[in-house]
């Protein structure tokens, strides 16, 4: 019994010793890293020009892809905002009356791609031109209104390019329609350009990221070479490799 009690008494302080040892290890690790950080900052301050150039190269390598990405994102947002007003204008033949324009609009309303149709009269077009600076005086000299009826067609949301193309062809084939102007064609070109720009920015980010890694690796290699004698002394006196790193 006495022997067992003595053994238990000797085993009891072991957790406390383990905790103290762990605390000392963490404290030494923290002090070593603080010392290493202060030494590194002093070394960087000793060569300000080289440090500034290295930081500038890394900053440019990281900032350029981000800048181009934000630019593309803003262009895409602008395209989305303008694309909400996408419409297809069908200009009727000159001389047609309101009844013929309504007949053409009724024929287009039955198509599944059509969302809304608005009929703009020649007077509406003349009033819009009158609001433009420089046209009011010229319009007053006209004997008659030369503008035709216009059908402003708003397609349904979520249509593909093929659906829009079929709608445009059907509008061209509608009796009484003289010309069809699709205002959404620029959006397809914009999306294509944004897609190409996104791939170019991704490639540029990859190349600049590799360049930044090479700059960092070369900086570390130069620093190791400049401290090769110090590292050799540390290894000779028994420093561990994690300590040297």
trRosetta pair geometry for C-beta under 8 A, 3 or more apart (Angstrom, degrees):
i j d omega theta_ij theta_ji phi_ij phi_ji
1 4 5.9 -56 -149 37 29 109
1 5 6.4 28 154 -18 64 107
2 5 5.7 -54 -147 36 32 112
2 6 6.4 34 154 -21 65 104
3 6 5.8 -54 -150 34 31 110
3 7 6.5 31 152 -19 64 104
4 7 5.6 -53 -149 35 34 112
4 8 6.4 33 154 -18 66 104
5 8 5.7 -53 -148 37 33 111
5 9 6.3 35 152 -22 65 105
6 9 5.6 -53 -149 35 33 113
6 10 6.5 30 153 -18 65 104
7 10 5.8 -56 -150 36 33 108
7 11 6.3 26 154 -16 67 109
8 11 5.7 -59 -145 40 33 108
8 12 6.4 49 154 -42 65 98
9 12 5.8 -38 -150 9 31 119
10 13 7.6 -62 -172 27 34 96
11 14 5.7 -39 -168 -1 53 123
12 15 7.9 -55 176 22 41 95
13 16 5.1 -62 -164 45 63 116
13 17 5.8 65 140 -26 86 102
14 17 5.6 -54 -145 36 34 111
14 18 6.3 38 156 -23 66 103
15 18 5.5 -52 -147 34 34 114
15 19 6.4 34 155 -19 66 103
16 19 5.8 -53 -150 35 32 110
16 20 6.4 30 153 -17 65 105
17 20 5.7 -55 -147 38 33 110
17 21 6.2 33 154 -20 66 107
18 21 5.7 -55 -146 37 30 111
18 22 6.3 29 155 -17 64 107
19 22 5.7 -55 -147 38 30 111
19 23 6.3 31 154 -20 64 106
20 23 5.7 -54 -148 36 31 111
20 24 6.4 32 154 -18 65 105
21 24 5.8 -53 -149 36 31 110
21 25 6.4 33 152 -21 64 105
22 25 5.6 -52 -148 34 33 113
22 26 6.4 30 156 -15 66 105
23 26 5.9 -54 -146 39 32 108
23 27 6.2 33 154 -19 65 108
24 27 5.6 -55 -145 39 31 113
24 28 6.2 31 156 -18 66 105
25 28 5.9 -54 -147 37 29 108
25 29 6.3 31 153 -20 64 107
26 29 5.6 -53 -146 36 32 114
26 30 6.3 31 155 -20 65 105
27 30 5.8 -54 -147 36 30 110
27 31 6.3 26 157 -15 65 107
28 31 5.8 -56 -143 40 31 108
28 32 6.1 33 157 -22 66 108
29 32 5.9 -56 -146 35 27 111
29 33 6.5 21 158 -14 63 108
30 33 6.1 -59 -148 39 29 105
30 34 6.3 28 155 -17 65 108
31 34 5.7 -55 -146 38 32 111
31 35 6.2 33 155 -19 65 107
32 35 5.7 -56 -150 37 30 111
32 36 6.3 30 152 -19 65 107
32 243 7.1 -87 -163 -135 148 80
33 36 5.5 -50 -142 37 34 112
33 37 6.2 37 155 -22 65 103
34 37 5.7 -52 -146 34 30 111
34 38 6.5 28 156 -16 64 105
35 38 5.9 -56 -149 37 31 108
35 39 6.3 30 154 -17 65 107
36 39 5.7 -55 -146 38 31 111
36 40 6.2 31 155 -20 65 107
37 40 5.7 -55 -146 37 30 111
37 41 6.3 30 156 -18 65 106
38 41 5.8 -54 -146 36 31 110
38 42 6.4 31 154 -18 64 105
39 42 5.8 -56 -151 37 31 111
39 43 6.4 31 151 -19 65 105
40 43 5.6 -54 -149 36 33 111
40 44 6.4 33 153 -17 66 104
41 44 5.7 -52 -146 37 33 111
41 45 6.3 32 154 -16 65 107
42 45 5.6 -56 -146 41 32 111
42 46 6.4 41 151 -32 64 101
43 46 5.6 -47 -150 23 33 116
43 47 7.5 -8 163 15 62 96
43 223 7.5 82 144 -134 148 112
44 47 7.0 -81 -157 54 31 77
44 48 8.0 71 151 -95 64 48
44 51 4.6 93 -169 -104 86 142
45 48 6.5 8 -156 -73 43 84
45 51 7.5 -16 -72 -4 27 162
47 50 4.3 -6 142 35 117 116
47 51 5.9 132 95 -22 77 92
48 51 5.7 -62 -144 42 30 111
48 52 6.0 32 159 -23 68 108
49 52 5.8 -54 -146 35 28 111
49 53 6.4 26 156 -17 63 106
50 53 5.8 -55 -147 36 31 110
50 54 6.3 30 156 -18 65 107
51 54 5.8 -57 -148 37 30 110
51 55 6.2 25 157 -14 66 109
52 55 5.9 -58 -145 41 29 107
52 56 6.1 30 156 -22 65 109
53 56 5.6 -55 -144 36 29 112
53 57 6.4 30 157 -20 64 104
54 57 6.0 -53 -149 33 29 109
54 58 6.5 22 155 -11 63 108
54 215 6.4 159 -146 166 81 116
54 219 5.7 71 -133 -89 143 139
55 58 5.8 -58 -147 42 32 108
55 59 6.0 34 154 -23 67 109
56 59 5.6 -54 -143 37 30 112
56 60 6.3 27 159 -16 65 105
57 60 6.1 -56 -147 37 28 106
57 61 6.2 28 155 -19 63 110
57 211 7.8 -116 167 140 107 107
57 212 7.4 168 130 -107 88 69
57 215 5.5 -174 111 -125 134 162
58 61 5.6 -55 -144 38 31 113
58 62 6.3 20 159 -11 65 109
58 212 5.2 89 -126 -138 74 103
58 215 6.3 -151 -68 89 86 142
58 216 7.3 70 -93 -60 125 94
59 62 6.1 -64 -148 42 28 102
59 63 5.7 17 160 -15 68 118
60 63 5.8 -61 -131 42 28 105
60 64 6.0 35 170 -31 66 106
61 64 6.8 -42 -138 21 19 110
61 208 4.1 174 -157 176 81 101
61 209 7.1 147 161 -75 111 32
61 211 5.6 -151 -119 84 135 108
61 212 4.2 175 111 -63 153 105
61 215 7.7 -171 -15 12 155 140
62 65 7.3 -67 -166 37 30 98
62 66 6.8 18 151 -8 64 119
62 208 7.5 -174 -61 135 32 121
62 212 6.7 62 -51 -85 84 155
63 66 5.7 -69 -152 45 37 111
63 67 5.8 39 155 -26 74 108
64 67 5.8 -55 -145 33 28 111
64 68 6.5 22 161 -12 64 106
64 204 6.8 -101 123 149 114 123
64 208 6.1 -174 60 -93 121 168
65 68 5.9 -58 -146 41 33 107
65 69 6.0 34 155 -22 67 108
65 201 5.8 119 -147 -177 78 87
65 204 5.7 173 -91 103 91 98
65 205 3.5 77 -121 -90 154 92
65 208 6.1 -161 -31 49 111 139
66 69 5.6 -54 -144 37 30 112
66 70 6.4 30 157 -18 65 105
67 70 5.9 -55 -149 36 29 108
67 71 6.4 31 152 -20 63 106
68 71 5.5 -53 -148 36 34 115
68 72 6.4 32 155 -16 66 104
68 197 7.5 -151 172 175 105 100
68 200 8.0 -101 164 102 146 94
68 201 4.5 -171 114 -113 124 114
68 204 6.9 43 38 71 160 147
69 72 5.9 -54 -148 38 32 108
69 73 6.2 33 152 -21 65 108
69 201 5.5 142 -72 166 73 150
69 205 7.9 31 -47 -62 119 132
70 73 5.5 -53 -144 37 32 114
70 74 6.4 34 155 -20 65 103
71 74 5.9 -54 -150 35 30 109
71 75 6.5 29 152 -17 63 106
72 75 5.6 -54 -148 37 34 112
72 76 6.2 35 153 -20 67 105
72 194 5.8 126 -163 -148 98 85
72 197 5.1 178 -104 118 123 126
72 198 6.0 147 170 -75 160 74
72 201 6.4 -108 -13 -23 145 151
73 76 5.6 -52 -147 36 31 112
73 77 6.4 32 153 -18 64 105
74 77 5.7 -52 -146 37 33 111
74 78 6.3 35 153 -20 65 104
75 78 5.7 -53 -148 36 31 112
75 79 6.4 33 152 -18 64 105
75 190 7.4 -155 158 -171 103 107
75 194 6.1 -171 102 -97 117 109
75 197 8.0 33 59 65 148 162
76 79 5.6 -54 -149 37 32 112
76 80 6.4 34 152 -21 65 103
76 194 5.4 103 -79 -146 94 153
77 80 5.6 -50 -147 34 34 112
77 81 6.4 32 154 -19 65 104
78 81 5.8 -54 -149 36 32 110
78 82 6.3 21 157 -9 66 108
79 82 6.0 -60 -142 45 30 103
79 83 5.7 34 158 -28 66 113
79 187 6.1 129 -171 -133 105 81
79 190 4.8 176 -112 130 138 145
79 191 7.1 166 154 -64 157 70
79 194 7.3 -106 7 -39 155 144
80 83 5.6 -55 -139 35 26 114
80 84 7.2 42 157 -36 57 91
81 84 6.3 -42 -167 7 32 112
82 85 6.4 -63 -173 37 48 101
82 187 7.7 -166 97 -88 99 102
83 86 5.2 1 -167 -41 59 113
83 184 7.0 72 -140 -130 83 94
83 187 4.9 88 -104 -116 111 139
86 154 7.4 114 90 -141 64 73
86 155 7.0 -36 110 36 109 100
86 183 6.2 -174 -148 91 59 95
86 184 4.1 47 -155 -84 119 111
86 187 6.5 -37 -95 -20 128 149
87 152 5.3 3 170 -174 139 89
87 153 6.4 148 -169 73 80 44
87 154 5.1 -45 -107 -88 89 68
87 155 7.9 174 -120 1 41 72
87 183 5.7 25 61 39 62 127
87 184 7.7 147 29 -38 21 98
88 152 7.8 147 74 -159 42 44
88 153 4.6 -26 65 66 93 103
88 154 8.0 174 20 -80 73 24
88 155 6.8 59 -5 -36 114 98
88 164 7.8 168 -60 -161 134 92
88 167 6.8 161 16 122 166 115
88 168 6.3 -138 -144 -94 145 81
88 171 6.5 -175 134 -11 131 169
88 180 6.5 3 174 -173 103 99
88 181 7.2 170 -162 84 58 49
88 182 5.1 -16 -116 -110 93 67
88 183 6.9 -155 -88 17 41 79
88 184 7.2 -51 -66 7 83 105
89 150 5.6 -15 -166 -173 101 112
89 151 7.2 148 -158 77 48 52
89 152 5.7 -16 -103 -103 75 66
89 153 7.6 -175 -81 21 25 77
89 180 7.2 160 87 -156 51 50
89 181 4.6 -8 62 59 101 99
89 183 6.9 63 -6 -27 98 106
90 104 7.4 -146 117 146 141 133
90 108 7.8 -171 4 -63 158 158
90 150 6.9 149 74 -162 49 58
90 151 4.1 -10 57 57 106 105
90 153 6.5 46 -9 -12 107 114
90 171 4.9 -128 -87 180 128 119
90 174 7.0 13 -166 53 152 134
90 177 4.9 -52 -176 -132 112 118
90 179 7.6 169 -155 88 47 43
90 180 5.2 -15 -105 -105 72 81
91 148 5.5 91 -178 72 84 128
91 149 8.0 144 -159 85 47 47
91 150 5.6 -23 -103 -107 60 83
91 177 7.2 100 70 -161 44 69
91 178 5.2 -58 103 63 90 100
91 179 4.6 3 49 58 114 88
91 180 7.5 -156 18 -75 74 32
91 181 7.1 49 -18 -6 105 104
92 96 4.8 -94 154 51 126 139
92 100 7.1 127 -161 111 139 107
92 101 5.5 -76 -59 -97 159 92
92 104 6.8 176 -99 26 109 160
92 148 4.7 -157 71 159 77 120
92 149 4.2 12 27 66 137 90
92 150 6.9 -135 3 -76 85 33
92 151 7.1 90 -46 -15 95 94
92 176 5.4 -14 -144 152 95 96
92 177 6.3 -68 -105 -106 52 44
92 178 6.2 72 157 0 18 98
93 96 5.4 94 68 -26 79 115
93 148 6.6 -175 103 -131 13 147
93 176 5.8 -121 14 -165 101 55
93 177 7.4 108 -30 145 81 4
93 178 4.4 132 -81 -60 61 109
94 146 7.1 -25 -128 -172 128 67
94 148 5.1 -107 -87 -78 55 107
94 178 7.4 35 -13 -54 65 158
95 148 7.9 -32 12 -111 42 97
96 100 4.3 -103 -171 78 109 139
96 101 6.2 127 124 -49 118 82
96 148 6.8 48 39 -155 97 102
96 149 6.1 -82 86 20 106 119
96 176 5.5 85 -108 -156 158 112
97 100 5.6 101 56 11 65 99
97 101 7.3 -123 108 -2 38 93
98 101 5.5 -57 -149 39 37 113
98 102 6.2 36 154 -20 69 105
98 119 7.7 90 -149 155 82 144
98 121 7.1 -15 -98 -109 103 104
98 149 7.0 149 -103 -90 51 141
99 102 5.7 -54 -147 37 32 109
99 103 6.4 36 152 -23 64 103
100 103 5.5 -49 -148 32 34 115
100 104 6.6 34 154 -16 64 102
100 149 7.8 160 84 35 89 150
100 176 5.2 174 163 -119 111 151
101 104 5.9 -53 -151 36 33 109
101 105 6.4 32 151 -18 65 106
101 119 5.5 109 142 -145 121 125
101 149 3.9 -83 -93 142 142 161
101 151 6.8 -179 -166 -62 91 96
101 176 7.3 -152 -85 143 46 144
102 105 5.5 -52 -145 38 35 113
102 106 6.3 39 154 -22 66 103
102 119 6.8 -28 -83 -77 66 161
103 106 5.8 -52 -148 34 30 112
103 107 6.6 32 152 -20 62 104
103 175 7.9 -34 115 79 116 108
103 176 7.4 104 78 1 105 153
104 107 5.7 -53 -152 33 34 113
104 108 6.6 25 154 -13 66 106
104 151 6.3 -116 111 -51 115 148
104 174 5.1 93 -150 155 98 126
104 175 6.7 -140 -93 74 95 66
104 176 4.9 -115 -64 66 132 127
104 177 6.4 141 -153 -53 144 90
105 108 5.9 -61 -150 40 34 106
105 109 6.4 43 152 -33 67 102
105 117 4.9 158 -155 137 100 142
105 119 5.7 -67 -61 -68 151 110
105 151 5.5 -174 -87 -122 89 122
106 109 5.7 -45 -145 21 33 116
106 110 7.6 36 158 -22 57 97
107 110 6.7 -57 -171 22 33 109
107 174 5.8 151 93 -136 133 109
107 175 7.8 90 4 32 168 87
108 111 5.8 -39 -168 9 54 116
108 114 5.6 125 152 -81 86 156
108 117 6.0 121 92 -88 118 147
108 151 6.9 112 26 164 155 149
108 153 6.3 -87 153 -102 145 131
108 170 7.3 136 -118 123 83 110
108 171 6.5 35 -109 -99 129 82
108 174 6.3 -25 -61 -91 100 150
109 114 6.0 -126 -124 100 34 147
109 117 5.9 -100 -78 9 87 136
110 114 8.0 54 53 35 24 132
111 114 4.8 88 72 -8 95 107
111 167 6.5 132 139 -118 148 86
111 170 6.1 131 -96 110 149 160
112 156 7.7 -48 151 3 62 143
113 155 5.5 -31 161 -140 89 97
113 156 6.1 -138 -168 19 42 101
113 159 5.9 68 -146 -114 96 144
113 163 5.3 169 -111 170 124 101
113 164 7.3 168 -173 -89 139 40
113 166 6.8 155 -31 84 154 100
113 167 4.3 -118 98 -75 148 122
114 117 6.3 -2 -177 -48 126 102
114 153 5.9 -72 -129 -161 98 109
114 154 7.8 88 -165 71 64 51
114 155 6.7 -77 -111 -115 35 51
114 156 7.1 58 96 -28 12 89
114 167 6.9 149 -64 -138 74 123
115 154 4.7 -64 69 104 111 88
115 155 5.7 76 -4 149 103 17
115 156 4.3 147 -67 -76 98 57
115 157 7.3 59 -80 -18 145 65
116 153 7.6 166 87 -155 49 44
116 154 4.4 11 52 46 91 115
117 151 5.9 -18 -164 -170 104 98
117 152 7.1 145 -159 77 50 53
117 153 5.3 -11 -104 -104 80 70
117 154 7.6 -151 -70 21 37 73
118 151 7.6 148 75 -160 43 49
118 152 4.4 -17 62 62 95 108
118 154 7.8 45 -3 -14 98 103
119 149 6.5 -16 -168 -172 94 109
119 150 7.6 146 -160 79 47 49
119 151 6.1 -23 -103 -104 65 66
119 152 7.7 -161 -75 20 18 80
120 124 4.6 -116 -166 81 83 140
120 125 6.1 94 144 -50 114 88
120 149 7.0 151 79 -163 56 57
120 150 4.3 -15 61 64 109 99
120 151 7.7 -164 21 -77 80 19
120 152 6.0 62 -17 -19 113 111
121 124 4.8 107 54 0 72 99
121 125 7.4 -138 98 1 44 85
121 149 6.3 -28 -122 -112 42 80
122 125 5.7 -55 -151 39 38 111
122 126 6.2 38 152 -20 69 106
122 145 4.6 114 146 137 127 133
122 146 8.0 179 -153 79 125 22
122 147 4.2 151 -142 84 84 92
122 148 6.5 -59 -83 -150 100 5
122 149 6.5 -64 -40 -67 78 53
123 126 5.6 -54 -145 37 34 111
123 127 6.3 37 154 -22 66 103
123 145 6.8 -58 -76 -117 56 164
124 127 5.8 -53 -148 34 30 111
124 128 6.6 31 153 -19 63 104
125 128 5.7 -53 -150 34 34 111
125 129 6.5 31 153 -15 65 104
125 147 4.2 -156 88 165 139 159
125 150 6.6 105 -64 -1 125 127
126 129 5.7 -54 -149 38 34 110
126 130 6.3 40 150 -26 65 105
126 139 6.4 134 -164 -157 93 135
126 145 5.4 -78 -57 -131 140 112
126 147 5.9 -159 -53 15 81 138
127 130 5.5 -51 -149 31 33 116
127 131 6.9 35 152 -22 62 101
128 131 5.9 -54 -157 29 34 111
128 132 7.3 38 146 -24 62 99
129 132 5.6 -48 -159 22 43 114
129 135 4.8 -110 165 142 85 152
129 139 6.1 138 110 -74 115 137
129 147 7.9 -171 -11 -59 136 142
130 135 6.3 -127 -102 102 28 104
130 136 5.1 69 -156 -103 72 79
130 139 5.6 -90 -87 48 84 161
132 135 4.7 44 78 12 99 128
132 136 8.0 -179 70 -38 56 75
133 136 8.0 -33 -135 -5 31 101
134 137 7.6 -58 -172 29 35 99
134 138 7.6 19 146 -3 63 116
135 138 5.5 -67 -155 45 49 109
135 139 5.7 47 153 -27 82 108
136 139 6.0 -58 -147 34 28 110
136 140 6.8 31 156 -25 61 104
137 140 6.0 -53 -155 25 33 113
137 141 7.4 27 153 -17 61 103
138 141 6.1 -60 -163 30 38 110
138 142 7.7 49 144 -35 64 95
139 142 5.7 -38 -164 6 47 117
142 145 7.1 87 127 -87 137 37
142 146 6.9 -113 -155 -12 137 98
147 150 8.0 -44 167 -28 103 107
148 178 6.8 80 54 18 176 136
151 171 7.7 -158 85 -148 129 115
151 177 7.6 -61 26 -104 126 104
153 167 7.4 -167 131 164 143 122
153 171 6.7 -128 4 -94 156 140
155 159 5.2 -68 153 15 129 150
155 163 7.5 126 -166 122 136 106
155 164 6.1 -54 -75 -104 169 85
155 167 6.1 159 -100 51 115 175
155 184 7.8 -49 20 -14 128 158
156 159 5.8 108 74 -44 78 109
159 163 4.0 -121 -169 87 102 135
159 164 5.6 121 123 -51 125 82
159 167 7.8 3 180 -13 158 136
160 163 4.9 103 53 5 71 100
160 164 7.2 -134 99 -1 41 87
161 164 5.7 -53 -149 38 35 111
161 165 6.3 40 151 -23 66 105
161 188 6.0 77 -107 -106 123 133
162 165 5.5 -52 -148 35 32 115
162 166 6.5 33 154 -18 65 102
163 166 5.9 -53 -150 35 32 109
163 167 6.5 32 152 -19 64 105
164 167 5.6 -55 -150 36 34 113
164 168 6.4 36 152 -21 66 104
164 182 7.2 100 164 -148 112 135
164 184 6.4 -98 -154 82 151 137
165 168 5.7 -53 -148 34 32 111
165 169 6.5 30 154 -17 65 105
166 169 5.7 -54 -148 37 33 111
166 170 6.3 32 154 -18 66 106
167 170 5.8 -55 -147 37 31 109
167 171 6.4 32 153 -20 65 105
168 171 5.7 -55 -149 35 31 111
168 172 6.5 33 152 -20 64 103
168 180 5.7 148 -160 134 81 145
168 182 5.5 -31 -102 -67 132 128
169 172 5.7 -51 -149 33 34 112
169 173 6.4 24 154 -12 65 109
170 173 5.7 -61 -147 43 33 107
170 174 6.8 54 149 -46 64 92
171 174 5.5 -32 -154 0 38 119
171 177 6.0 170 162 -140 70 169
171 180 4.9 112 106 -106 118 139
172 177 6.3 -142 -135 104 27 133
172 180 5.1 -92 -73 -2 80 134
173 177 7.8 31 58 48 16 128
174 177 4.6 70 72 -12 94 126
177 180 6.5 22 167 -58 128 92
182 185 5.0 89 103 -33 108 99
183 186 7.3 -34 175 16 53 104
184 187 4.9 -36 -168 21 71 121
184 188 7.2 73 141 -20 78 91
185 188 5.9 -49 -162 29 44 110
185 189 6.9 37 146 -12 69 104
186 189 5.6 -58 -154 41 40 110
186 190 6.0 43 149 -24 71 106
187 190 5.5 -52 -145 36 33 113
187 191 6.3 35 155 -20 65 103
188 191 5.8 -50 -147 35 31 110
188 192 6.5 31 153 -18 63 105
189 192 5.7 -54 -149 36 33 112
189 193 6.3 31 153 -17 66 106
190 193 5.7 -56 -147 38 32 109
190 194 6.2 31 154 -19 66 106
191 194 5.7 -53 -144 38 31 111
191 195 6.3 35 154 -22 64 105
192 195 5.7 -53 -150 34 31 113
192 196 6.5 28 154 -14 64 104
193 196 5.8 -53 -148 39 33 109
193 197 6.1 34 152 -19 66 108
194 197 5.5 -55 -144 40 32 114
194 198 6.3 38 154 -26 65 102
195 198 5.7 -50 -148 30 30 113
195 199 6.8 26 155 -13 62 102
196 199 6.0 -57 -153 38 33 108
196 200 6.3 32 150 -18 66 108
197 200 5.5 -55 -145 39 34 112
197 201 6.2 34 156 -20 68 104
198 201 5.8 -53 -145 36 30 109
198 202 6.4 33 153 -20 63 104
199 202 5.6 -51 -149 34 33 114
199 203 6.5 32 154 -16 65 104
200 203 5.8 -54 -149 38 32 109
200 204 6.2 32 152 -18 66 108
201 204 5.5 -53 -144 40 33 113
201 205 6.2 37 155 -23 66 104
202 205 5.7 -52 -146 34 29 111
202 206 6.5 31 154 -19 62 104
203 206 5.7 -53 -151 34 33 112
203 207 6.4 29 154 -15 66 106
204 207 5.8 -56 -146 39 32 108
204 208 6.1 23 159 -11 67 110
205 208 6.0 -59 -140 45 28 105
205 209 6.0 34 157 -24 64 109
206 209 5.7 -55 -146 35 26 113
206 210 6.6 26 156 -16 62 104
207 210 5.9 -54 -152 36 31 109
207 211 6.4 31 149 -19 64 106
208 211 5.3 -49 -145 37 37 116
208 212 6.3 42 153 -22 66 100
209 212 5.7 -49 -148 33 32 111
209 213 6.6 32 152 -17 63 103
210 213 5.7 -54 -150 37 34 111
210 214 6.4 35 151 -20 66 104
211 214 5.6 -54 -149 36 33 112
211 215 6.4 35 152 -21 65 103
212 215 5.6 -52 -149 34 33 112
212 216 6.4 31 154 -16 66 104
213 216 5.7 -54 -147 39 33 109
213 217 6.1 32 155 -18 66 108
214 217 5.6 -54 -142 40 30 111
214 218 6.1 30 158 -18 65 107
215 218 5.9 -56 -146 38 28 108
215 219 6.3 30 154 -20 63 106
216 219 5.7 -55 -149 35 31 112
216 220 6.5 28 154 -16 65 105
217 220 5.8 -55 -148 37 31 109
217 221 6.3 33 153 -21 65 106
218 221 5.5 -52 -145 36 34 114
218 222 6.4 34 156 -18 66 103
219 222 5.9 -54 -149 36 30 109
219 223 6.4 28 154 -17 64 108
220 223 5.7 -57 -147 38 32 111
220 224 6.3 33 154 -21 67 105
221 224 5.8 -54 -147 35 30 110
221 225 6.4 29 154 -17 64 106
222 225 5.8 -55 -148 37 32 111
222 226 6.3 29 155 -17 65 107
223 226 5.8 -56 -147 38 31 110
223 227 6.4 4 160 4 65 112
224 227 6.2 -75 -146 52 28 92
224 228 6.8 62 150 -70 64 76
224 231 7.3 17 -161 -33 77 151
225 228 5.7 -11 -153 -36 36 112
227 230 4.5 -46 -172 43 84 119
227 231 5.7 90 126 -27 87 96
228 231 5.7 -55 -146 38 32 111
228 232 6.3 36 154 -22 65 104
229 232 5.7 -53 -150 34 31 113
229 233 6.6 31 153 -18 64 103
230 233 5.8 -54 -151 35 33 110
230 234 6.5 32 152 -19 65 105
231 234 5.7 -54 -148 36 33 112
231 235 6.4 31 155 -17 66 105
231 244 5.6 73 -140 -155 91 120
232 235 5.9 -57 -149 37 31 108
232 236 6.4 32 154 -22 65 106
233 236 5.6 -55 -149 34 32 113
233 237 6.5 16 160 -8 67 107
234 237 6.3 -64 -147 42 29 99
234 239 3.8 -30 169 26 91 148
234 243 7.1 -153 173 110 127 110
234 244 5.5 148 106 -96 140 95
235 238 7.9 85 -177 -42 30 10
235 239 6.0 -76 -79 55 35 91
235 244 6.8 10 -64 -74 86 142
239 243 4.6 -121 -176 87 96 133
239 244 5.7 113 123 -56 121 87
240 243 4.7 100 59 3 77 104
240 244 7.2 -141 99 -5 42 85
241 244 5.5 -50 -146 35 38 112
241 245 6.4 38 154 -19 67 102
242 245 5.6 -53 -145 37 34 110
